[in-house]
Amino acid sequence: MNLTDPVHKKVIGVIFIVFSALGLLMLMFYDQLMSVIIGLAQDEPGFDPDAIWVFDLINSFLWGIAIIFLIPRIIIGIGLINQRRWANVPALVYGVFSLINIPIGTLLGIYCILVFTAKSKAEKNDYWAGM
């Protein structure tokens, strides 16, 4: 299998976009669900309104992670699909980060490492010719 073929980078780009979009959708669902739950809890007697800041803090933390990881990965995925060279190094970095997400992220991370570190046959021949 020729891992230097550009189709592999396009596949990684599509996977980045799909997983990031699903992550953003799940985060939006969580945000709306927590709003409904907090709204229902506020109507109950004995509800402490000082506890809302904890839920706001958790929500802000999750959106911060989305801004750091999910949104840039969509941009990198678009760059990989359009065969932009600037997207190769960040895609490798995000591929290494995705090794933590067992099992699918681990497979994606290994695939990213294999694709972005693969050398073409010409590069391999140049290496051996120099020795």
C-alpha positions in Angstrom: 0.0 0.0 0.0 1.4 3.3 -1.1 0.9 5.7 1.9 2.3 8.7 0.0 -0.8 8.6 -2.3 -2.8 11.9 -1.8 -6.0 10.0 -1.3 -4.9 9.0 2.2 -4.6 12.6 3.2 -8.1 13.3 1.8 -9.5 10.4 3.8 -7.9 11.7 7.0 -9.3 15.2 6.2 -12.9 13.8 5.8 -12.5 11.8 9.1 -11.3 15.0 10.9 -14.3 17.0 9.6 -16.8 14.3 10.4 -15.6 13.6 13.9 -15.2 17.3 14.8 -18.7 18.1 13.5 -20.1 15.2 15.5 -18.2 16.5 18.6 -19.6 20.0 18.1 -23.1 18.6 17.7 -22.8 16.5 20.9 -21.5 19.6 22.7 -24.5 21.7 21.5 -26.8 18.9 22.6 -25.2 18.8 26.0 -25.4 22.6 26.3 -29.1 22.6 25.6 -29.8 19.6 27.8 -28.1 21.3 30.8 -30.0 24.5 30.1 -33.3 22.5 30.3 -32.2 20.6 33.4 -31.1 23.7 35.2 -34.3 25.5 34.2 -36.4 22.6 35.7 -34.2 22.5 38.8 -34.7 26.2 39.5 -38.4 25.7 39.9 -37.9 23.1 42.7 -38.0 24.3 46.4 -34.6 24.1 48.1 -32.6 24.8 44.9 -29.4 26.8 45.7 -28.9 29.4 42.9 -25.3 29.7 43.9 -24.6 26.3 42.4 -25.3 27.5 38.8 -21.7 28.8 38.5 -20.4 25.3 38.6 -22.4 24.3 35.6 -21.4 27.5 33.8 -17.7 26.7 34.6 -18.1 23.2 33.2 -19.8 24.5 30.1 -17.1 27.1 29.5 -14.4 24.5 29.9 -16.1 22.2 27.4 -16.5 25.0 24.9 -12.9 26.0 25.4 -11.8 22.5 24.5 -14.0 22.6 21.4 -12.4 25.9 20.3 -8.9 24.4 20.9 -9.4 21.0 19.3 -12.6 20.6 17.3 -12.8 23.8 15.2 -9.1 23.8 14.1 -9.4 20.2 13.2 -12.3 21.1 10.8 -10.0 23.7 9.2 -7.2 21.2 9.0 -9.5 18.7 7.4 -10.6 21.2 4.8 -6.9 21.9 4.1 -6.1 18.2 3.7 -9.0 17.7 1.3 -7.8 20.6 -0.8 -4.2 19.2 -0.6 -2.7 22.2 1.1 0.8 21.6 2.4 0.3 23.8 5.5 -2.2 21.2 6.8 0.3 18.3 7.0 2.1 19.2 10.2 -1.0 20.2 12.2 -2.7 17.0 11.0 0.1 14.9 12.3 0.0 16.7 15.7 -3.8 16.2 16.0 -3.3 12.6 14.9 -0.9 12.1 17.8 -3.4 13.8 20.1 -6.1 11.4 18.9 -4.1 8.4 20.0 -5.7 9.0 23.5 -9.2 8.3 22.2 -9.5 4.6 22.4 -10.3 2.7 20.0 -11.2 4.8 17.0 -9.0 7.7 17.8 -6.1 5.3 18.3 -6.6 3.8 14.9 -6.9 7.3 13.3 -3.7 8.4 15.1 -1.7 5.4 13.9 -3.0 6.0 10.4 -2.0 9.7 10.5 1.4 8.8 11.8 1.9 6.3 9.0 0.6 8.6 6.3 2.5 11.7 7.3 5.8 10.1 8.0 5.8 7.9 4.9 8.5 8.5 2.4 8.1 8.0 -1.4 10.2 5.5 -3.3 12.3 8.3 -4.8 13.2 9.6 -1.3 14.1 6.1 -0.1 16.3 5.6 -3.2 18.0 8.9 -2.6 18.7 7.9 1.0 20.3 4.6 0.1 22.3 6.1 -2.9 23.9 8.6 -0.5 25.3 5.8 1.7 
